[in-house]
Amino acid sequence: MDFLSLMTQGGIVSQLVAVLLLAMSVASWVVILWKSWLLQRAAGDVARSTAAFWQSASVEQAGEKVAAFDREALVLPLIAATRLPAAGTLATAGDKSQQLTRVLRDALHAVLHKLQFGQVLLATVGSTAPFVGLLGTVWGIYHALVGIASAGQITIDKVSGPVGEALIMTAAGLAVAIPAVLAYNIFGRSIGRIEADLEGFARDLRELLAHKA
């Protein structure tokens, strides 16, 4: 008996569970492939961009050099944020060090939001997919019991289909959840390393410009 036959036997609940698991799997794999590509580029770009910055003669020249390496725009927003607004507003209140702290913090949060995009989806899929599969399992067992009750006796024909469907749903839920959980953990470590590099650069940039005449 193939998977399509099992879904037909299972009814609307099993079909909805199967479609939901399929959608969760597709969404998580799209995010996994995209973030794998993004974080691999980002790690190298941040290292090259910060190196190019410190090898420049001025902040203006550094911005031009960094633009050639920062393909994901992770370092450039930090440099651009140091162009403080003109005096006369609350944004310019306080000394230069306080202003730089505020603008660099805001820029850093925006950059980290870009890096962390998709993590919530992976965490959600990883935590809920087994329970979605369990719903299909429970429904399959229910169908098996109904088939037994209607037949008045236990037969392989009445039990094998729903039980097979239940086992497939359990396995499908785990198959969707496991890659999402593994990717979430791996990406979390990669994001943490990039975040540490960006925070260190922002701190050094603030110290450089705060004491610059």
N, C-alpha and C positions, 0 to 999 in steps of 0.2 A: 504494500500500500504506500503510495507516494505522499509527499507533503501536501499537495493540493487536495488530495482526497481527504486527508486528515482535517484540513481547514474547512472543507465542505461539511464534513460530519459534525465539526465542533460548533457550528452555528455562528451567530453574529458576534458574540463575545470573543470567541477565539479568533475570529477574523480581525476584529478591532485590535486585540492584543498583538497579533502578528504584524499588522500595519504600523502600530505604534512602535514596536520594537525595531521594525525596519527603518522607520523615520529617525529614531534615536541613533541607530547605528550609522546611517548615512550622515547625519548631522555631526556626530562625534568624529567620524573618519575625515570629513571635510576639514574640521577644526584641527585634527591631529596633523594632517598633511600640510595644511597652511602654516600652523605654528611651528612645525619642524623646520620648514623653509625659512620662516621669519626669524626665529631665534638663532638659527645657524648664521644667517646673514648679520643679525644684530650684534652677536658676540664679537665677530671679527670687525665689524664697522666701528663699534664703540672703542675698541683697542686702537685701531688705526686713526680714528678721528681725534682721540685725546692725545695720541703721540704727535699728530700733525699740529695740534693746537700749541703744545708746549715748545715745538720747534719753530714757531712763527715769531716774527719780530714785534708784532702788535696784535691787538684783539681784532682789528679790522682785517688784517692780512690772514689771521687765523680763521676767520669766518669763511674766507674764500677757499682756503686749503681744506677745511673740514667739509665743505659742501661737496668736494670731489669724492669723499669717502663715506659720508653719512647718508647712505641710500634710504634708510628707514626713518630719517629725521628724528634721531634720538638725542644727539648732542647739539645740533644747531639751535633748537628751541631754548636751550639753556644759555647759549651765547647771546641769542637775540634778546632774551629777557633782561640782560644786564644793561641794555640801552634804556636807562631810566627816563620816565616822563618829565616834562617841563614842570618847574615849580608852580605852586599856586593851587594844588589840590591835596586832598588827604593822602593820596598815594605817595606824595613826596614828603609827608610828615616824618619826623625823626631823622636820625643821621643816615649817612650813606650805607653803613653796615646793616642797619635795620631794613632799609629799602631793598638792598640786595638779597637779604635773607627772605623777605616776603616774595619777591618776584621769582627767585630761583626755586623756592618751595612750590609755588604754583605751577611753574614750568615743569618741575620734576614730577609732580602729581599727574600732569597731563601725559607726560611721556610714559610713566609707569602704567597708566590706564590703557594705553595702546598695547603695551607688552602683555598685560594681564587679560586682555580681551579674549573670550572663549573659555577661560578657566572655569567660570561658573557653570557653563554648559557641560563641560567634562565632569565636573563634580556632581552635577545633577543627574546626568546619565549614569555615572558610576554608582550612585547611591540608590537610584530608583529602578533601574532596569531589572535587577533580580526580583524585586517585588512585583513588577509588571509581569515578568515571566511566571512568578508564583501564582498570580491571578489566573493565568492560562492553565497552570497545572491544576489548581483547585477546580476550575471549570471542567477540565477534562475528566477528573475523578468523579465529579458530579454527574457528567454524562454517562460514565461507566456504570455508576450506581443506578441511574434511571434506566439504562438499557437492561441491566440485570433484573430490575423490578418489573419492567414491562414484559420481559420474556418469561419470568417466573422461574428461571433456572440460570445457572452460570454456564455460559458458553464462551468459547474463545472468540467467536465472531462478534459477540456483543461487548466484550471487554477489551480486545486487542487494539481496536482503533482509538477509542478515547484514552486508554492508558498510554498508547504510543504518542498521541497528541500531547498528553500531559508531560511526558518525558522530553519531548522536543521543545516545548515551551520553557521548561526549566533550563535546558541546555542553552536555548536561545537567549534567555535573560542573562545568563552568565557570560555568554560569548559577546554580548553587547557591553556589559559592565566592565569586564576585566581590561580590555584595551583602554577604555576611558580612564579607569583608575590609574593604570600604569602611566599613561600619557600625562595625566594631571600631576603626578608626583615627579616625573622626569622634567616636565616643563617648569614646575615650581622651583626646582633646584637651579635650572638654567636662568630663570627670571631673577632669582635671588642673587646669582653671581653678577648679572648685568646691572641689577639695581644697586648693588654695592659699588660697582665701578662708577655708575652715574652719580651716586651720592658723594663719593669721594671726589669726583671731578667738580661737582657743584660746590662742595666745601672749599676746595682749593681755589676755585674761580672766585668765590666770594672773598676769601682772604687776600687774593691778589688785587682785586679791584677796590676793596674797602680801604686799603692803605695807599692806593694810587692817587696821586694828586689830580 
